[in-house]
Amino acid sequence: SPRPLRSPSCRAASLSPLPPPPGAGSHPTASTPSGVSRPQIAPPSHPAPKLRAPLVVEWDRLEMPLGGDNKFERWMVPGRVQELEGKRVRVKGLIYAGGLSQKGNIREFPLIREFGCQFGGGAPAWHVIMVELEGKLRTEYKSEPITVEGILQVKPYNGPDGKTWSVYFLQGTKVE
């Protein structure tokens, strides 16, 4: 069994502060609630790092061997897809019009690989990404391709026929 990080008999109350290292009196100090003085550390002089640009993902990278029954199992996820999971990506595709109840103010929609791809009905499930736009972000239906940016997850959607209709989910943060 794994060893605990602290012994159960270890008590903070029984610890006494260590004496300051030699020459510590020459540094500015900050006092802690226990009265132990510690040297003050200046904040870093460099600015916080900027967010990395999203990874541009082509549909071929999302290909997955689902087989004829179109039933997803976790072992089917190839390494090239596992590398993308939880990452910010950009994907170009089409809004699947068959799944829409309105043409504007759209928050959730299936994004399909190309014209002619279906959503359900035996179509390859990796040809569809279920998109949910964050917060107040919305889009309009367009018959031309759009680009969606957001966090990609392997999150299968099973249709009423019990088959996997979509393998991917994208929490959308931007639509162009």
Protein Blocks (a to p, Z undefined) as FASTA:
>chain_A
ZZdfbdfklcfklpccddddehklmpccdddfkopacddddddfbdcddddddddddfkl
mgccebjnopacfklpcfklmmmgopacdddddddfklpcbfbhifbdcddfbghiaeej
hiafklpccdddehjbccdddfbdcdddddddddddddfkopafbfbdcddfbdZZ
